[in-house]
Amino acid sequence: MKPPKFSYHAPATLDEATAVLAEHAEDGKVLAGGQSLIPLLSFRLAAPGHLVDINRLPGLDRVERTSRGWRIPALVRQRAVERSPELATGVPLLAEALRNVAHPQIRNRGTVCGSLAHGDSSAELPSVMVALDARMSVASARGVRQVGADDFFQFHLTTAIEPDELLLAVEFDAPRPRTYSAFREFALRRGDFCLAGVAVTATFDVDGRVELCRIVAAGVAPTPLRLTAVEEVVTGSELDAAALAAAQEAARREVSPLGDARADAAYRRHLLSVLARRALSALRDKRDNRDNREGQEGAD
């Protein structure tokens, strides 16, 4: 199918882009990578009267190091983040999750911010940003405001972005010492949206016990879902077998997914609980491997 007719705008500055969005707030859409928007247009699931292409805006296509961590502006492609050695070392959860996003051809064009602005609760990046406690910078003709990831995703395909705004960047802090992360998901085919997924970050104390953690589920609720009951179960534990079993059961009780043609509700609930346990087990293994390496280096 062909998309419906629209007026095309290619602003050269952020001020121009936000001015166009302010003028056409009711029927304007932002185009960056287009990997979510173009299919919606082609199937006529979206019919904006005005398309605002931001690809000419300067200074938005490179990852930035900040005093607190990193900033990913609106035109940074997913593949660039996936291949960044600095981010792979500093925030490995991002690269681990991005390897599960669609296919390389999609990641070559798709932007990190575009996926977040789309707000699909089955996508990988929204759950990752909640796990990282990220902050979204949202721009309009009125200025720039920040929205925390916990408040940014409001419903399926619905975010805190107002009709006259665009997602300018996402920011997150560098992990604290002794912080590890893991991402696990299951899809029927490689590149499909997941039936369920889990993103985990945890900081351990000097005795190897979980001090702080954020555990977020994808694909089982209208938004990325913080599994607070699971967080409470594992906090203070060493992620031993008993803690992992308790975490799996807490995850099973905490989610109430809907069924669809791909999986019924009971299967999704069980799948999510298994993925939560596997992600936490991977987290424990990363901690143990680091401790073993440091012990060997000390002995040498």
Contacts in CASP RR format, 6 or more apart in sequence:
PFRMAT RR
TARGET T0000
AUTHOR 0000-0000-0000
METHOD contacts of the structure
MODEL  1
MKPPKFSYHAPATLDEATAVLAEHAEDGKVLAGGQSLIPLLSFRLAAPGH
LVDINRLPGLDRVERTSRGWRIPALVRQRAVERSPELATGVPLLAEALRN
VAHPQIRNRGTVCGSLAHGDSSAELPSVMVALDARMSVASARGVRQVGAD
DFFQFHLTTAIEPDELLLAVEFDAPRPRTYSAFREFALRRGDFCLAGVAV
TATFDVDGRVELCRIVAAGVAPTPLRLTAVEEVVTGSELDAAALAAAQEA
ARREVSPLGDARADAAYRRHLLSVLARRALSALRDKRDNRDNREGQEGAD
1 42 0 8 1.000
1 43 0 8 1.000
1 44 0 8 1.000
2 42 0 8 1.000
3 38 0 8 1.000
3 41 0 8 1.000
3 42 0 8 1.000
3 44 0 8 1.000
3 47 0 8 1.000
4 41 0 8 1.000
4 44 0 8 1.000
4 47 0 8 1.000
4 49 0 8 1.000
5 49 0 8 1.000
6 41 0 8 1.000
6 47 0 8 1.000
6 48 0 8 1.000
6 49 0 8 1.000
6 50 0 8 1.000
6 51 0 8 1.000
7 49 0 8 1.000
7 50 0 8 1.000
7 51 0 8 1.000
8 51 0 8 1.000
8 53 0 8 1.000
9 17 0 8 1.000
9 20 0 8 1.000
9 50 0 8 1.000
9 51 0 8 1.000
9 52 0 8 1.000
9 53 0 8 1.000
10 53 0 8 1.000
10 55 0 8 1.000
10 56 0 8 1.000
11 17 0 8 1.000
11 19 0 8 1.000
11 20 0 8 1.000
11 52 0 8 1.000
11 53 0 8 1.000
11 54 0 8 1.000
11 56 0 8 1.000
11 57 0 8 1.000
12 56 0 8 1.000
12 57 0 8 1.000
13 57 0 8 1.000
13 58 0 8 1.000
14 57 0 8 1.000
14 139 0 8 1.000
14 168 0 8 1.000
15 141 0 8 1.000
17 30 0 8 1.000
17 52 0 8 1.000
17 54 0 8 1.000
17 57 0 8 1.000
17 166 0 8 1.000
18 139 0 8 1.000
18 140 0 8 1.000
18 141 0 8 1.000
18 143 0 8 1.000
18 164 0 8 1.000
18 165 0 8 1.000
18 166 0 8 1.000
19 141 0 8 1.000
20 50 0 8 1.000
20 52 0 8 1.000
21 28 0 8 1.000
21 30 0 8 1.000
21 52 0 8 1.000
21 140 0 8 1.000
21 141 0 8 1.000
21 163 0 8 1.000
21 164 0 8 1.000
21 165 0 8 1.000
21 166 0 8 1.000
22 140 0 8 1.000
22 141 0 8 1.000
22 164 0 8 1.000
24 49 0 8 1.000
24 50 0 8 1.000
24 52 0 8 1.000
25 162 0 8 1.000
25 163 0 8 1.000
25 164 0 8 1.000
26 163 0 8 1.000
27 48 0 8 1.000
27 49 0 8 1.000
27 50 0 8 1.000
28 48 0 8 1.000
28 49 0 8 1.000
28 50 0 8 1.000
28 51 0 8 1.000
28 52 0 8 1.000
28 163 0 8 1.000
29 37 0 8 1.000
29 46 0 8 1.000
29 48 0 8 1.000
29 50 0 8 1.000
29 51 0 8 1.000
29 52 0 8 1.000
30 52 0 8 1.000
30 54 0 8 1.000
30 117 0 8 1.000
30 166 0 8 1.000
30 167 0 8 1.000
31 37 0 8 1.000
31 51 0 8 1.000
31 52 0 8 1.000
31 53 0 8 1.000
31 54 0 8 1.000
31 55 0 8 1.000
32 54 0 8 1.000
32 55 0 8 1.000
32 74 0 8 1.000
32 75 0 8 1.000
32 110 0 8 1.000
32 111 0 8 1.000
32 113 0 8 1.000
32 114 0 8 1.000
33 55 0 8 1.000
33 77 0 8 1.000
33 109 0 8 1.000
33 110 0 8 1.000
33 111 0 8 1.000
33 114 0 8 1.000
34 109 0 8 1.000
34 110 0 8 1.000
34 114 0 8 1.000
35 102 0 8 1.000
35 106 0 8 1.000
35 109 0 8 1.000
35 110 0 8 1.000
35 115 0 8 1.000
36 114 0 8 1.000
36 115 0 8 1.000
36 118 0 8 1.000
36 120 0 8 1.000
37 46 0 8 1.000
37 118 0 8 1.000
40 46 0 8 1.000
41 47 0 8 1.000
41 48 0 8 1.000
52 166 0 8 1.000
54 60 0 8 1.000
54 74 0 8 1.000
54 75 0 8 1.000
54 166 0 8 1.000
55 75 0 8 1.000
57 74 0 8 1.000
57 75 0 8 1.000
59 73 0 8 1.000
59 75 0 8 1.000
60 73 0 8 1.000
60 74 0 8 1.000
60 75 0 8 1.000
60 76 0 8 1.000
60 168 0 8 1.000
60 169 0 8 1.000
61 73 0 8 1.000
61 75 0 8 1.000
61 76 0 8 1.000
61 77 0 8 1.000
62 73 0 8 1.000
62 76 0 8 1.000
63 70 0 8 1.000
63 71 0 8 1.000
63 72 0 8 1.000
63 73 0 8 1.000
63 76 0 8 1.000
63 80 0 8 1.000
63 81 0 8 1.000
63 84 0 8 1.000
63 86 0 8 1.000
63 87 0 8 1.000
64 70 0 8 1.000
64 71 0 8 1.000
64 72 0 8 1.000
64 73 0 8 1.000
65 71 0 8 1.000
65 86 0 8 1.000
66 171 0 8 1.000
68 171 0 8 1.000
68 173 0 8 1.000
68 174 0 8 1.000
69 171 0 8 1.000
69 172 0 8 1.000
69 173 0 8 1.000
69 174 0 8 1.000
70 87 0 8 1.000
70 91 0 8 1.000
70 171 0 8 1.000
70 172 0 8 1.000
70 174 0 8 1.000
71 169 0 8 1.000
71 170 0 8 1.000
71 171 0 8 1.000
72 81 0 8 1.000
72 112 0 8 1.000
72 113 0 8 1.000
72 169 0 8 1.000
72 170 0 8 1.000
72 171 0 8 1.000
73 113 0 8 1.000
73 168 0 8 1.000
73 169 0 8 1.000
74 111 0 8 1.000
74 113 0 8 1.000
74 114 0 8 1.000
74 166 0 8 1.000
74 167 0 8 1.000
74 168 0 8 1.000
74 169 0 8 1.000
75 111 0 8 1.000
75 113 0 8 1.000
76 111 0 8 1.000
76 112 0 8 1.000
76 113 0 8 1.000
77 107 0 8 1.000
77 108 0 8 1.000
77 109 0 8 1.000
77 110 0 8 1.000
77 111 0 8 1.000
77 112 0 8 1.000
78 98 0 8 1.000
78 101 0 8 1.000
78 106 0 8 1.000
78 107 0 8 1.000
78 108 0 8 1.000
78 110 0 8 1.000
78 111 0 8 1.000
78 112 0 8 1.000
78 115 0 8 1.000
78 125 0 8 1.000
79 98 0 8 1.000
79 104 0 8 1.000
79 107 0 8 1.000
79 108 0 8 1.000
79 110 0 8 1.000
81 87 0 8 1.000
81 94 0 8 1.000
81 95 0 8 1.000
81 98 0 8 1.000
81 112 0 8 1.000
82 94 0 8 1.000
82 95 0 8 1.000
82 98 0 8 1.000
82 99 0 8 1.000
82 107 0 8 1.000
84 95 0 8 1.000
87 94 0 8 1.000
87 95 0 8 1.000
88 95 0 8 1.000
90 174 0 8 1.000
90 175 0 8 1.000
91 132 0 8 1.000
91 172 0 8 1.000
91 174 0 8 1.000
91 175 0 8 1.000
91 181 0 8 1.000
92 181 0 8 1.000
93 128 0 8 1.000
93 131 0 8 1.000
93 132 0 8 1.000
93 181 0 8 1.000
93 182 0 8 1.000
93 183 0 8 1.000
93 199 0 8 1.000
93 201 0 8 1.000
94 128 0 8 1.000
94 132 0 8 1.000
96 181 0 8 1.000
96 182 0 8 1.000
96 183 0 8 1.000
97 124 0 8 1.000
97 125 0 8 1.000
97 127 0 8 1.000
97 128 0 8 1.000
97 183 0 8 1.000
97 199 0 8 1.000
98 107 0 8 1.000
98 124 0 8 1.000
98 125 0 8 1.000
100 124 0 8 1.000
100 183 0 8 1.000
100 185 0 8 1.000
100 187 0 8 1.000
100 191 0 8 1.000
100 194 0 8 1.000
101 107 0 8 1.000
101 115 0 8 1.000
101 123 0 8 1.000
101 124 0 8 1.000
101 125 0 8 1.000
101 191 0 8 1.000
102 191 0 8 1.000
103 190 0 8 1.000
103 191 0 8 1.000
112 125 0 8 1.000
112 170 0 8 1.000
113 167 0 8 1.000
113 168 0 8 1.000
113 169 0 8 1.000
113 170 0 8 1.000
114 167 0 8 1.000
115 123 0 8 1.000
115 124 0 8 1.000
115 125 0 8 1.000
115 126 0 8 1.000
116 125 0 8 1.000
116 126 0 8 1.000
116 129 0 8 1.000
116 136 0 8 1.000
116 152 0 8 1.000
116 159 0 8 1.000
116 167 0 8 1.000
116 170 0 8 1.000
117 159 0 8 1.000
117 161 0 8 1.000
117 166 0 8 1.000
117 167 0 8 1.000
118 157 0 8 1.000
119 126 0 8 1.000
119 153 0 8 1.000
119 156 0 8 1.000
119 157 0 8 1.000
119 158 0 8 1.000
119 159 0 8 1.000
120 126 0 8 1.000
120 156 0 8 1.000
120 157 0 8 1.000
120 193 0 8 1.000
121 153 0 8 1.000
121 156 0 8 1.000
121 218 0 8 1.000
121 219 0 8 1.000
121 221 0 8 1.000
121 222 0 8 1.000
121 223 0 8 1.000
121 224 0 8 1.000
122 193 0 8 1.000
122 194 0 8 1.000
122 218 0 8 1.000
122 219 0 8 1.000
123 193 0 8 1.000
123 218 0 8 1.000
124 183 0 8 1.000
124 185 0 8 1.000
124 194 0 8 1.000
124 197 0 8 1.000
124 199 0 8 1.000
124 218 0 8 1.000
126 149 0 8 1.000
126 153 0 8 1.000
126 218 0 8 1.000
126 223 0 8 1.000
126 224 0 8 1.000
127 197 0 8 1.000
127 198 0 8 1.000
127 199 0 8 1.000
127 216 0 8 1.000
127 217 0 8 1.000
127 218 0 8 1.000
127 224 0 8 1.000
128 183 0 8 1.000
128 199 0 8 1.000
128 216 0 8 1.000
129 136 0 8 1.000
129 149 0 8 1.000
129 152 0 8 1.000
129 170 0 8 1.000
129 172 0 8 1.000
129 224 0 8 1.000
130 149 0 8 1.000
130 150 0 8 1.000
130 153 0 8 1.000
130 199 0 8 1.000
130 214 0 8 1.000
130 216 0 8 1.000
130 224 0 8 1.000
130 226 0 8 1.000
131 181 0 8 1.000
131 199 0 8 1.000
131 200 0 8 1.000
131 201 0 8 1.000
131 214 0 8 1.000
131 215 0 8 1.000
131 216 0 8 1.000
132 149 0 8 1.000
132 172 0 8 1.000
132 173 0 8 1.000
132 201 0 8 1.000
132 214 0 8 1.000
133 148 0 8 1.000
133 149 0 8 1.000
133 150 0 8 1.000
133 172 0 8 1.000
133 173 0 8 1.000
133 214 0 8 1.000
134 148 0 8 1.000
134 149 0 8 1.000
134 170 0 8 1.000
134 171 0 8 1.000
134 172 0 8 1.000
135 146 0 8 1.000
135 147 0 8 1.000
135 148 0 8 1.000
135 149 0 8 1.000
135 170 0 8 1.000
135 171 0 8 1.000
135 172 0 8 1.000
136 146 0 8 1.000
136 147 0 8 1.000
136 148 0 8 1.000
136 149 0 8 1.000
136 152 0 8 1.000
136 160 0 8 1.000
136 167 0 8 1.000
136 169 0 8 1.000
136 170 0 8 1.000
136 171 0 8 1.000
137 144 0 8 1.000
137 145 0 8 1.000
137 146 0 8 1.000
137 167 0 8 1.000
137 168 0 8 1.000
137 169 0 8 1.000
137 170 0 8 1.000
137 171 0 8 1.000
138 144 0 8 1.000
138 145 0 8 1.000
138 146 0 8 1.000
138 147 0 8 1.000
138 160 0 8 1.000
138 161 0 8 1.000
138 162 0 8 1.000
138 165 0 8 1.000
138 166 0 8 1.000
138 167 0 8 1.000
138 168 0 8 1.000
139 165 0 8 1.000
139 166 0 8 1.000
139 167 0 8 1.000
139 168 0 8 1.000
140 162 0 8 1.000
140 164 0 8 1.000
140 165 0 8 1.000
140 166 0 8 1.000
141 164 0 8 1.000
142 164 0 8 1.000
144 168 0 8 1.000
147 160 0 8 1.000
149 224 0 8 1.000
150 226 0 8 1.000
151 160 0 8 1.000
152 159 0 8 1.000
152 160 0 8 1.000
153 159 0 8 1.000
153 160 0 8 1.000
153 223 0 8 1.000
153 224 0 8 1.000
154 160 0 8 1.000
154 223 0 8 1.000
155 222 0 8 1.000
155 223 0 8 1.000
156 222 0 8 1.000
156 223 0 8 1.000
159 167 0 8 1.000
161 167 0 8 1.000
175 181 0 8 1.000
175 201 0 8 1.000
175 203 0 8 1.000
176 203 0 8 1.000
176 212 0 8 1.000
177 203 0 8 1.000
178 203 0 8 1.000
178 204 0 8 1.000
178 205 0 8 1.000
178 206 0 8 1.000
178 208 0 8 1.000
178 287 0 8 1.000
179 201 0 8 1.000
179 202 0 8 1.000
179 203 0 8 1.000
179 204 0 8 1.000
180 201 0 8 1.000
180 202 0 8 1.000
180 204 0 8 1.000
180 283 0 8 1.000
180 286 0 8 1.000
180 287 0 8 1.000
180 290 0 8 1.000
181 199 0 8 1.000
181 200 0 8 1.000
181 201 0 8 1.000
181 202 0 8 1.000
181 283 0 8 1.000
182 199 0 8 1.000
182 200 0 8 1.000
182 279 0 8 1.000
182 280 0 8 1.000
182 282 0 8 1.000
182 283 0 8 1.000
182 286 0 8 1.000
183 197 0 8 1.000
183 198 0 8 1.000
183 199 0 8 1.000
183 200 0 8 1.000
183 279 0 8 1.000
184 197 0 8 1.000
184 198 0 8 1.000
184 275 0 8 1.000
184 278 0 8 1.000
184 279 0 8 1.000
184 282 0 8 1.000
185 194 0 8 1.000
185 196 0 8 1.000
185 197 0 8 1.000
185 198 0 8 1.000
185 218 0 8 1.000
185 275 0 8 1.000
186 194 0 8 1.000
186 195 0 8 1.000
186 196 0 8 1.000
186 197 0 8 1.000
186 271 0 8 1.000
186 275 0 8 1.000
187 193 0 8 1.000
187 194 0 8 1.000
187 195 0 8 1.000
188 195 0 8 1.000
188 262 0 8 1.000
193 219 0 8 1.000
194 218 0 8 1.000
194 219 0 8 1.000
195 219 0 8 1.000
195 262 0 8 1.000
195 263 0 8 1.000
195 267 0 8 1.000
195 268 0 8 1.000
195 271 0 8 1.000
196 217 0 8 1.000
196 218 0 8 1.000
196 219 0 8 1.000
196 220 0 8 1.000
196 257 0 8 1.000
196 268 0 8 1.000
196 271 0 8 1.000
196 272 0 8 1.000
196 275 0 8 1.000
197 217 0 8 1.000
197 218 0 8 1.000
197 219 0 8 1.000
197 220 0 8 1.000
197 272 0 8 1.000
197 275 0 8 1.000
198 215 0 8 1.000
198 216 0 8 1.000
198 217 0 8 1.000
198 218 0 8 1.000
198 227 0 8 1.000
198 272 0 8 1.000
198 275 0 8 1.000
198 276 0 8 1.000
198 278 0 8 1.000
198 279 0 8 1.000
199 215 0 8 1.000
199 216 0 8 1.000
199 218 0 8 1.000
199 279 0 8 1.000
200 213 0 8 1.000
200 214 0 8 1.000
200 215 0 8 1.000
200 216 0 8 1.000
200 276 0 8 1.000
200 279 0 8 1.000
200 280 0 8 1.000
200 283 0 8 1.000
201 213 0 8 1.000
201 214 0 8 1.000
202 210 0 8 1.000
202 211 0 8 1.000
202 212 0 8 1.000
202 213 0 8 1.000
202 214 0 8 1.000
202 234 0 8 1.000
202 280 0 8 1.000
202 283 0 8 1.000
203 210 0 8 1.000
203 211 0 8 1.000
203 212 0 8 1.000
203 213 0 8 1.000
204 210 0 8 1.000
204 211 0 8 1.000
204 287 0 8 1.000
205 211 0 8 1.000
208 238 0 8 1.000
208 287 0 8 1.000
208 291 0 8 1.000
209 236 0 8 1.000
209 237 0 8 1.000
209 238 0 8 1.000
210 234 0 8 1.000
210 235 0 8 1.000
210 236 0 8 1.000
210 237 0 8 1.000
210 238 0 8 1.000
210 239 0 8 1.000
211 235 0 8 1.000
211 236 0 8 1.000
212 235 0 8 1.000
213 231 0 8 1.000
213 234 0 8 1.000
213 235 0 8 1.000
214 226 0 8 1.000
214 231 0 8 1.000
215 226 0 8 1.000
215 227 0 8 1.000
215 230 0 8 1.000
215 231 0 8 1.000
215 234 0 8 1.000
215 276 0 8 1.000
215 279 0 8 1.000
215 280 0 8 1.000
216 224 0 8 1.000
216 225 0 8 1.000
216 226 0 8 1.000
216 227 0 8 1.000
217 224 0 8 1.000
217 225 0 8 1.000
217 227 0 8 1.000
217 251 0 8 1.000
217 255 0 8 1.000
217 272 0 8 1.000
217 276 0 8 1.000
218 224 0 8 1.000
218 225 0 8 1.000
219 257 0 8 1.000
219 268 0 8 1.000
220 255 0 8 1.000
220 256 0 8 1.000
220 257 0 8 1.000
220 268 0 8 1.000
220 269 0 8 1.000
220 272 0 8 1.000
221 255 0 8 1.000
221 256 0 8 1.000
221 257 0 8 1.000
225 255 0 8 1.000
227 250 0 8 1.000
227 251 0 8 1.000
227 254 0 8 1.000
227 255 0 8 1.000
227 276 0 8 1.000
228 254 0 8 1.000
229 250 0 8 1.000
229 251 0 8 1.000
229 253 0 8 1.000
229 254 0 8 1.000
230 247 0 8 1.000
230 250 0 8 1.000
230 251 0 8 1.000
230 254 0 8 1.000
230 276 0 8 1.000
232 250 0 8 1.000
233 243 0 8 1.000
233 246 0 8 1.000
233 247 0 8 1.000
233 250 0 8 1.000
234 243 0 8 1.000
234 246 0 8 1.000
234 247 0 8 1.000
234 280 0 8 1.000
237 243 0 8 1.000
238 284 0 8 1.000
239 280 0 8 1.000
239 281 0 8 1.000
239 283 0 8 1.000
239 284 0 8 1.000
239 287 0 8 1.000
243 280 0 8 1.000
244 277 0 8 1.000
244 280 0 8 1.000
244 281 0 8 1.000
244 284 0 8 1.000
245 277 0 8 1.000
247 276 0 8 1.000
247 277 0 8 1.000
247 280 0 8 1.000
248 273 0 8 1.000
248 274 0 8 1.000
248 276 0 8 1.000
248 277 0 8 1.000
249 273 0 8 1.000
251 272 0 8 1.000
251 273 0 8 1.000
251 276 0 8 1.000
251 277 0 8 1.000
252 269 0 8 1.000
252 270 0 8 1.000
252 272 0 8 1.000
252 273 0 8 1.000
255 268 0 8 1.000
255 269 0 8 1.000
255 272 0 8 1.000
255 273 0 8 1.000
256 265 0 8 1.000
256 269 0 8 1.000
257 265 0 8 1.000
257 268 0 8 1.000
257 269 0 8 1.000
257 272 0 8 1.000
258 265 0 8 1.000
258 268 0 8 1.000
259 265 0 8 1.000
259 268 0 8 1.000
263 271 0 8 1.000
END
